[in-house]
Structures are given as C-alpha cells and as structure tokens.
Amino acid sequence: MNDTKNGFVKRRLKGINYALKGIFILATTEDSIKAQLFIGLFAVILGIIFNISATEWMIQLTVSGLVLVAEALNTAVEKVADFIHPEFHNKIGTIKDVAAGAAGMAAIISIIIGCIIYIPKITSLLL
C-alpha cells in the first residue's frame, strides 16, 4: 500500500514539473502568451489603482486565465498541426484558424468584461 501511495505522489510531482516546464516554455517563447501576460499585469495594476472589489478580482483573474489557457491550447494545436503536416494544407489551415478563433473569442470576452469593470470607474473619475 505504501508503494502505491509513494508512486502516486511521485507521479503528481512529475506532473507538476511538466506543467511548470510548459508554462516556462510558453512564457519565454510564445509572443501571444507574452502579450497576454503583459495585458494581465496591466489589468492587475488597474485593479490595484481602482481598488476593485473581491468579486471583480475573481472575474478579472478568471477571464485573464481563460485567455492564457486559450492561447496555450491554440499554441499546442498549431505545434501539433505543423508537426503532422509541415507544408501548407487547407484543412490544417482551417484547424489552426479555429484554434486561433477560440483564443480570439476569449480575448474579446475579456475586453468586454474589462470594459464593464473599468468604464464606470474611469467615468466617475472624469465627472
């Protein structure tokens, strides 16, 4: 029983290691992830400046995470597609476009939510 438990813990630790490696690779090599991390940092700074509520923080962090996850999955789909079929192919192009569209939808949703959170706060400052 103890060996099974130790094997379970070892596999979980290896899984965490693989996840951290993937995050590092994304954050250091992918321009889209770098841009989204910068935008996320900007949103955090705005949240601090405007003293947003706990609920607004939860929503802002959730949509920021949604965008990062969508961008990461888009990157994974592109890498697999390029590996399977390195030269241009219409069907591979469609697959990559759909993956990019998912990341785009996540970004649009995050922009809308950012506007919902910050436009009233900016407007009240100006009035």
Backbone as JSON Lines, residues from 0, in Angstrom:
{"i":0,"aa":"M","n":[0.83,-1.21,0.0],"ca":[0.0,0.0,0.0],"c":[0.87,1.26,0.0]}
{"i":1,"aa":"N","n":[1.92,1.27,0.77],"ca":[2.8,2.41,0.85],"c":[3.48,2.71,-0.48]}
{"i":2,"aa":"D","n":[3.88,1.65,-1.23],"ca":[4.49,1.85,-2.54],"c":[3.53,2.51,-3.5]}
{"i":3,"aa":"T","n":[2.27,2.12,-3.44],"ca":[1.26,2.72,-4.31],"c":[1.11,4.19,-3.99]}
{"i":4,"aa":"K","n":[1.08,4.49,-2.7],"ca":[0.94,5.88,-2.28],"c":[2.15,6.7,-2.72]}
{"i":5,"aa":"N","n":[3.36,6.17,-2.53],"ca":[4.57,6.88,-2.96],"c":[4.6,7.06,-4.47]}
{"i":6,"aa":"G","n":[4.18,6.03,-5.22],"ca":[4.11,6.15,-6.67],"c":[3.14,7.22,-7.1]}
{"i":7,"aa":"F","n":[2.02,7.31,-6.4],"ca":[1.02,8.34,-6.7],"c":[1.61,9.73,-6.49]}
{"i":8,"aa":"V","n":[2.27,9.93,-5.36],"ca":[2.87,11.23,-5.04],"c":[3.97,11.57,-6.06]}
{"i":9,"aa":"K","n":[4.81,10.58,-6.39],"ca":[5.87,10.82,-7.38],"c":[5.28,11.24,-8.72]}
{"i":10,"aa":"R","n":[4.22,10.55,-9.15],"ca":[3.59,10.89,-10.44],"c":[2.99,12.29,-10.39]}
{"i":11,"aa":"R","n":[2.4,12.68,-9.27],"ca":[1.84,14.03,-9.15],"c":[2.94,15.07,-9.21]}
{"i":12,"aa":"L","n":[4.04,14.8,-8.53],"ca":[5.16,15.75,-8.55],"c":[5.76,15.86,-9.95]}
{"i":13,"aa":"K","n":[5.86,14.74,-10.66],"ca":[6.33,14.79,-12.05],"c":[5.37,15.6,-12.9]}
{"i":14,"aa":"G","n":[4.05,15.42,-12.67],"ca":[3.04,16.18,-13.41],"c":[3.17,17.67,-13.18]}
{"i":15,"aa":"I","n":[3.42,18.05,-11.93],"ca":[3.61,19.47,-11.61],"c":[4.85,19.99,-12.33]}
{"i":16,"aa":"N","n":[5.9,19.18,-12.34],"ca":[7.13,19.58,-13.02],"c":[6.88,19.8,-14.52]}
{"i":17,"aa":"Y","n":[6.14,18.89,-15.15],"ca":[5.83,19.04,-16.57],"c":[5.0,20.3,-16.82]}
{"i":18,"aa":"A","n":[4.05,20.57,-15.93],"ca":[3.21,21.76,-16.08],"c":[4.04,23.03,-15.96]}
{"i":19,"aa":"L","n":[4.92,23.07,-14.97],"ca":[5.77,24.26,-14.8],"c":[6.71,24.43,-15.99]}
{"i":20,"aa":"K","n":[7.22,23.32,-16.52],"ca":[8.07,23.38,-17.71],"c":[7.28,23.96,-18.88]}
{"i":21,"aa":"G","n":[6.04,23.51,-19.05],"ca":[5.2,24.02,-20.13],"c":[4.91,25.5,-19.98]}
{"i":22,"aa":"I","n":[4.62,25.94,-18.76],"ca":[4.37,27.36,-18.51],"c":[5.62,28.18,-18.85]}
{"i":23,"aa":"F","n":[6.78,27.68,-18.43],"ca":[8.04,28.37,-18.72],"c":[8.28,28.47,-20.22]}
{"i":24,"aa":"I","n":[8.06,27.37,-20.93],"ca":[8.25,27.38,-22.39],"c":[7.31,28.39,-23.03]}
{"i":25,"aa":"L","n":[6.04,28.38,-22.63],"ca":[5.07,29.32,-23.2],"c":[5.48,30.77,-22.91]}
{"i":26,"aa":"A","n":[5.84,31.04,-21.66],"ca":[6.14,32.42,-21.25],"c":[7.43,32.95,-21.85]}
{"i":27,"aa":"T","n":[8.32,32.07,-22.26],"ca":[9.6,32.54,-22.79],"c":[9.72,32.45,-24.31]}
{"i":28,"aa":"T","n":[8.81,31.71,-24.96],"ca":[8.96,31.52,-26.41],"c":[7.77,32.0,-27.24]}
{"i":29,"aa":"E","n":[6.61,32.15,-26.64],"ca":[5.42,32.48,-27.42],"c":[5.02,33.94,-27.25]}
{"i":30,"aa":"D","n":[5.06,34.68,-28.36],"ca":[4.74,36.11,-28.32],"c":[3.32,36.38,-27.85]}
{"i":31,"aa":"S","n":[2.38,35.54,-28.26],"ca":[0.99,35.75,-27.85],"c":[0.83,35.61,-26.33]}
{"i":32,"aa":"I","n":[1.52,34.66,-25.74],"ca":[1.47,34.48,-24.29],"c":[2.17,35.66,-23.59]}
{"i":33,"aa":"K","n":[3.29,36.08,-24.13],"ca":[3.99,37.24,-23.55],"c":[3.08,38.46,-23.56]}
{"i":34,"aa":"A","n":[2.39,38.68,-24.68],"ca":[1.49,39.83,-24.79],"c":[0.35,39.72,-23.78]}
{"i":35,"aa":"Q","n":[-0.22,38.52,-23.65],"ca":[-1.34,38.34,-22.72],"c":[-0.88,38.47,-21.27]}
{"i":36,"aa":"L","n":[0.33,38.03,-20.97],"ca":[0.86,38.21,-19.61],"c":[1.05,39.69,-19.31]}
{"i":37,"aa":"F","n":[1.53,40.46,-20.29],"ca":[1.7,41.9,-20.12],"c":[0.33,42.56,-19.9]}
{"i":38,"aa":"I","n":[-0.65,42.2,-20.72],"ca":[-2.0,42.76,-20.56],"c":[-2.58,42.37,-19.2]}
{"i":39,"aa":"G","n":[-2.35,41.13,-18.78],"ca":[-2.82,40.68,-17.47],"c":[-2.19,41.48,-16.34]}
{"i":40,"aa":"L","n":[-0.89,41.75,-16.46],"ca":[-0.2,42.57,-15.46],"c":[-0.77,43.98,-15.43]}
{"i":41,"aa":"F","n":[-1.05,44.52,-16.61],"ca":[-1.67,45.85,-16.71],"c":[-3.04,45.85,-16.01]}
{"i":42,"aa":"A","n":[-3.81,44.78,-16.21],"ca":[-5.13,44.67,-15.57],"c":[-4.99,44.59,-14.05]}
{"i":43,"aa":"V","n":[-3.97,43.89,-13.58],"ca":[-3.74,43.82,-12.13],"c":[-3.4,45.2,-11.59]}
{"i":44,"aa":"I","n":[-2.57,45.94,-12.29],"ca":[-2.21,47.3,-11.86],"c":[-3.46,48.18,-11.83]}
{"i":45,"aa":"L","n":[-4.29,48.08,-12.87],"ca":[-5.55,48.84,-12.88],"c":[-6.43,48.45,-11.69]}
{"i":46,"aa":"G","n":[-6.49,47.15,-11.42],"ca":[-7.3,46.68,-10.29],"c":[-6.84,47.28,-8.97]}
{"i":47,"aa":"I","n":[-5.52,47.38,-8.8],"ca":[-4.98,47.98,-7.59],"c":[-5.29,49.47,-7.55]}
{"i":48,"aa":"I","n":[-5.08,50.16,-8.67],"ca":[-5.33,51.61,-8.73],"c":[-6.8,51.92,-8.43]}
{"i":49,"aa":"F","n":[-7.7,51.16,-9.04],"ca":[-9.12,51.43,-8.87],"c":[-9.76,50.69,-7.7]}
{"i":50,"aa":"N","n":[-8.94,49.95,-6.95],"ca":[-9.42,49.25,-5.76],"c":[-10.69,48.44,-6.06]}
{"i":51,"aa":"I","n":[-10.59,47.56,-7.05],"ca":[-11.77,46.78,-7.45],"c":[-12.16,45.8,-6.34]}
{"i":52,"aa":"S","n":[-13.41,45.4,-6.35],"ca":[-13.95,44.52,-5.31],"c":[-13.4,43.1,-5.46]}
{"i":53,"aa":"A","n":[-13.62,42.29,-4.43],"ca":[-13.19,40.89,-4.47],"c":[-13.86,40.16,-5.64]}
{"i":54,"aa":"T","n":[-15.13,40.44,-5.86],"ca":[-15.85,39.81,-6.97],"c":[-15.25,40.23,-8.3]}
{"i":55,"aa":"E","n":[-14.93,41.5,-8.46],"ca":[-14.31,41.98,-9.69],"c":[-12.93,41.35,-9.89]}
{"i":56,"aa":"W","n":[-12.18,41.18,-8.79],"ca":[-10.88,40.5,-8.89],"c":[-11.06,39.07,-9.38]}
{"i":57,"aa":"M","n":[-12.04,38.37,-8.81],"ca":[-12.27,36.98,-9.21],"c":[-12.63,36.89,-10.69]}
{"i":58,"aa":"I","n":[-13.49,37.78,-11.14],"ca":[-13.9,37.76,-12.55],"c":[-12.73,38.14,-13.44]}
{"i":59,"aa":"Q","n":[-12.01,39.18,-13.08],"ca":[-10.86,39.62,-13.88],"c":[-9.81,38.53,-13.98]}
{"i":60,"aa":"L","n":[-9.47,37.9,-12.87],"ca":[-8.46,36.84,-12.89],"c":[-8.95,35.61,-13.65]}
{"i":61,"aa":"T","n":[-10.23,35.31,-13.55],"ca":[-10.8,34.17,-14.29],"c":[-10.71,34.39,-15.79]}
{"i":62,"aa":"V","n":[-11.11,35.58,-16.26],"ca":[-11.06,35.81,-17.7],"c":[-9.61,35.94,-18.19]}
{"i":63,"aa":"S","n":[-8.72,36.47,-17.37],"ca":[-7.31,36.51,-17.75],"c":[-6.77,35.09,-17.89]}
{"i":64,"aa":"G","n":[-7.14,34.23,-16.96],"ca":[-6.75,32.83,-17.04],"c":[-7.34,32.15,-18.25]}
{"i":65,"aa":"L","n":[-8.6,32.48,-18.56],"ca":[-9.27,31.91,-19.74],"c":[-8.5,32.26,-21.01]}
{"i":66,"aa":"V","n":[-8.07,33.5,-21.12],"ca":[-7.32,33.93,-22.29],"c":[-5.98,33.2,-22.38]}
{"i":67,"aa":"L","n":[-5.27,33.09,-21.25],"ca":[-3.99,32.4,-21.26],"c":[-4.14,30.92,-21.61]}
{"i":68,"aa":"V","n":[-5.17,30.28,-21.07],"ca":[-5.42,28.87,-21.38],"c":[-5.76,28.71,-22.87]}
{"i":69,"aa":"A","n":[-6.62,29.59,-23.39],"ca":[-6.99,29.51,-24.8],"c":[-5.77,29.72,-25.69]}
{"i":70,"aa":"E","n":[-4.92,30.68,-25.34],"ca":[-3.7,30.93,-26.12],"c":[-2.76,29.72,-26.05]}
{"i":71,"aa":"A","n":[-2.65,29.11,-24.88],"ca":[-1.78,27.95,-24.73],"c":[-2.3,26.77,-25.56]}
{"i":72,"aa":"L","n":[-3.6,26.54,-25.52],"ca":[-4.18,25.46,-26.32],"c":[-4.04,25.75,-27.81]}
{"i":73,"aa":"N","n":[-4.21,26.99,-28.2],"ca":[-4.01,27.38,-29.59],"c":[-2.57,27.07,-30.03]}
{"i":74,"aa":"T","n":[-1.63,27.4,-29.17],"ca":[-0.23,27.11,-29.47],"c":[-0.01,25.61,-29.62]}
{"i":75,"aa":"A","n":[-0.59,24.82,-28.71],"ca":[-0.44,23.37,-28.79],"c":[-1.02,22.82,-30.09]}
{"i":76,"aa":"V","n":[-2.22,23.29,-30.46],"ca":[-2.84,22.84,-31.71],"c":[-1.95,23.19,-32.9]}
{"i":77,"aa":"E","n":[-1.43,24.41,-32.93],"ca":[-0.56,24.83,-34.03],"c":[0.7,23.97,-34.11]}
{"i":78,"aa":"K","n":[1.31,23.68,-32.95],"ca":[2.53,22.87,-32.94],"c":[2.24,21.45,-33.45]}
{"i":79,"aa":"V","n":[1.15,20.85,-33.01],"ca":[0.79,19.51,-33.46],"c":[0.49,19.52,-34.96]}
{"i":80,"aa":"A","n":[-0.28,20.51,-35.41],"ca":[-0.62,20.6,-36.83],"c":[0.63,20.76,-37.69]}
{"i":81,"aa":"D","n":[1.54,21.61,-37.25],"ca":[2.79,21.81,-38.0],"c":[3.65,20.55,-38.0]}
{"i":82,"aa":"F","n":[3.63,19.8,-36.91],"ca":[4.4,18.57,-36.83],"c":[3.83,17.5,-37.76]}
{"i":83,"aa":"I","n":[2.51,17.4,-37.77],"ca":[1.85,16.38,-38.59],"c":[1.94,16.72,-40.08]}
{"i":84,"aa":"H","n":[1.77,18.0,-40.38],"ca":[1.73,18.4,-41.8],"c":[2.49,19.72,-41.95]}
{"i":85,"aa":"P","n":[3.83,19.66,-42.06],"ca":[4.65,20.89,-42.07],"c":[4.35,21.84,-43.23]}
{"i":86,"aa":"E","n":[4.01,21.31,-44.4],"ca":[3.72,22.19,-45.52],"c":[2.25,22.63,-45.47]}
{"i":87,"aa":"F","n":[1.94,23.72,-46.16],"ca":[0.58,24.27,-46.12],"c":[-0.43,23.25,-46.64]}
{"i":88,"aa":"H","n":[-1.56,23.2,-45.92],"ca":[-2.68,22.36,-46.33],"c":[-3.95,23.06,-45.87]}
{"i":89,"aa":"N","n":[-4.96,23.13,-46.74],"ca":[-6.19,23.85,-46.42],"c":[-6.85,23.35,-45.14]}
{"i":90,"aa":"K","n":[-6.93,22.04,-44.95],"ca":[-7.59,21.51,-43.75],"c":[-6.81,21.84,-42.49]}
{"i":91,"aa":"I","n":[-5.48,21.76,-42.56],"ca":[-4.65,22.14,-41.42],"c":[-4.83,23.64,-41.14]}
{"i":92,"aa":"G","n":[-4.9,24.43,-42.21],"ca":[-5.13,25.86,-42.05],"c":[-6.45,26.15,-41.34]}
{"i":93,"aa":"T","n":[-7.49,25.41,-41.7],"ca":[-8.79,25.59,-41.05],"c":[-8.71,25.22,-39.57]}
{"i":94,"aa":"I","n":[-8.04,24.12,-39.27],"ca":[-7.88,23.69,-37.87],"c":[-7.17,24.78,-37.07]}
{"i":95,"aa":"K","n":[-6.11,25.33,-37.62],"ca":[-5.36,26.37,-36.93],"c":[-6.18,27.65,-36.78]}
{"i":96,"aa":"D","n":[-6.98,27.97,-37.81],"ca":[-7.84,29.16,-37.72],"c":[-8.89,29.0,-36.63]}
{"i":97,"aa":"V","n":[-9.46,27.81,-36.52],"ca":[-10.48,27.57,-35.49],"c":[-9.85,27.69,-34.1]}
{"i":98,"aa":"A","n":[-8.67,27.14,-33.91],"ca":[-7.97,27.26,-32.62],"c":[-7.67,28.72,-32.3]}
{"i":99,"aa":"A","n":[-7.23,29.46,-33.31],"ca":[-6.96,30.89,-33.11],"c":[-8.26,31.64,-32.81]}
{"i":100,"aa":"G","n":[-9.34,31.2,-33.44],"ca":[-10.65,31.82,-33.18],"c":[-11.08,31.64,-31.73]}
{"i":101,"aa":"A","n":[-10.8,30.48,-31.16],"ca":[-11.13,30.25,-29.75],"c":[-10.37,31.22,-28.85]}
{"i":102,"aa":"A","n":[-9.07,31.4,-29.13],"ca":[-8.29,32.35,-28.35],"c":[-8.81,33.77,-28.56]}
{"i":103,"aa":"G","n":[-9.21,34.07,-29.79],"ca":[-9.78,35.39,-30.08],"c":[-11.07,35.64,-29.33]}
{"i":104,"aa":"M","n":[-11.94,34.62,-29.27],"ca":[-13.19,34.77,-28.52],"c":[-12.92,35.03,-27.04]}
{"i":105,"aa":"A","n":[-11.95,34.31,-26.48],"ca":[-11.6,34.52,-25.08],"c":[-11.09,35.95,-24.86]}
{"i":106,"aa":"A","n":[-10.3,36.45,-25.79],"ca":[-9.78,37.81,-25.67],"c":[-10.9,38.84,-25.76]}
{"i":107,"aa":"I","n":[-11.85,38.63,-26.69],"ca":[-12.98,39.56,-26.83],"c":[-13.81,39.57,-25.54]}
{"i":108,"aa":"I","n":[-14.08,38.4,-24.98],"ca":[-14.84,38.32,-23.73],"c":[-14.11,39.07,-22.62]}
{"i":109,"aa":"S","n":[-12.79,38.91,-22.56],"ca":[-12.04,39.59,-21.5],"c":[-12.06,41.11,-21.68]}
{"i":110,"aa":"I","n":[-12.03,41.57,-22.92],"ca":[-12.11,43.01,-23.18],"c":[-13.47,43.54,-22.74]}
{"i":111,"aa":"I","n":[-14.53,42.83,-23.07],"ca":[-15.88,43.25,-22.67],"c":[-15.98,43.33,-21.15]}
{"i":112,"aa":"I","n":[-15.48,42.3,-20.48],"ca":[-15.54,42.31,-19.01],"c":[-14.68,43.43,-18.44]}
{"i":113,"aa":"G","n":[-13.52,43.67,-19.02],"ca":[-12.69,44.79,-18.58],"c":[-13.41,46.11,-18.72]}
{"i":114,"aa":"C","n":[-14.13,46.27,-19.82],"ca":[-14.92,47.5,-20.02],"c":[-16.03,47.62,-18.98]}
{"i":115,"aa":"I","n":[-16.7,46.51,-18.69],"ca":[-17.77,46.52,-17.69],"c":[-17.21,46.93,-16.32]}
{"i":116,"aa":"I","n":[-16.03,46.44,-16.0],"ca":[-15.43,46.76,-14.69],"c":[-14.89,48.18,-14.65]}
{"i":117,"aa":"Y","n":[-14.17,48.6,-15.69],"ca":[-13.4,49.85,-15.59],"c":[-14.05,51.09,-16.18]}
{"i":118,"aa":"I","n":[-14.91,50.98,-17.17],"ca":[-15.52,52.19,-17.75],"c":[-16.29,52.99,-16.69]}
{"i":119,"aa":"P","n":[-17.13,52.35,-15.85],"ca":[-17.81,53.15,-14.81],"c":[-16.84,53.82,-13.85]}
{"i":120,"aa":"K","n":[-15.76,53.15,-13.53],"ca":[-14.79,53.71,-12.59],"c":[-14.04,54.9,-13.22]}
{"i":121,"aa":"I","n":[-13.67,54.76,-14.47],"ca":[-12.99,55.85,-15.18],"c":[-13.96,57.02,-15.39]}
{"i":122,"aa":"T","n":[-15.19,56.71,-15.76],"ca":[-16.21,57.75,-15.97],"c":[-16.46,58.54,-14.69]}
{"i":123,"aa":"S","n":[-16.54,57.85,-13.55],"ca":[-16.81,58.55,-12.28],"c":[-15.63,59.44,-11.9]}
{"i":124,"aa":"L","n":[-14.43,59.08,-12.3],"ca":[-13.27,59.95,-12.07],"c":[-13.34,61.23,-12.88]}
{"i":125,"aa":"L","n":[-13.85,61.1,-14.1],"ca":[-13.88,62.23,-15.01],"c":[-15.03,63.18,-14.75]}
{"i":126,"aa":"L","n":[-16.05,62.68,-14.07],"ca":[-17.23,63.53,-13.83],"c":[-17.2,64.2,-12.49]}
